[in-house]
């Protein structure tokens, strides 16, 4: 049960960070009118890769600092 909760919290935190990134880039594109800023979302897409690696290789779905 604890593992499921840790994974759920890890998913939630990355989801909220991704939503924040998408909304921020969208707003910048709207204000500047420059669509090349959408390329900034490539960094946000890497969150999925980071999340998969973290969940696979750590016991509690987060790195111990």
Rosetta blueprint (number, residue, H / E / L):
1 X L
2 X H
3 X H
4 X H
5 X H
6 X H
7 X H
8 X H
9 X H
10 X H
11 X H
12 X H
13 X H
14 X H
15 X H
16 X H
17 X H
18 X H
19 X H
20 X H
21 X H
22 X H
23 X H
24 X H
25 X H
26 X H
27 X H
28 X H
29 X H
30 X H
31 X H
32 X H
33 X L
34 X L
35 X H
36 X H
37 X H
38 X H
39 X H
40 X H
41 X H
42 X H
43 X H
44 X H
45 X H
46 X H
47 X H
48 X H
49 X H
50 X H
51 X H
52 X H
53 X H
54 X H
55 X H
56 X H
57 X H
58 X L
59 X L
60 X L
61 X L
62 X L
63 X L
64 X L
65 X L
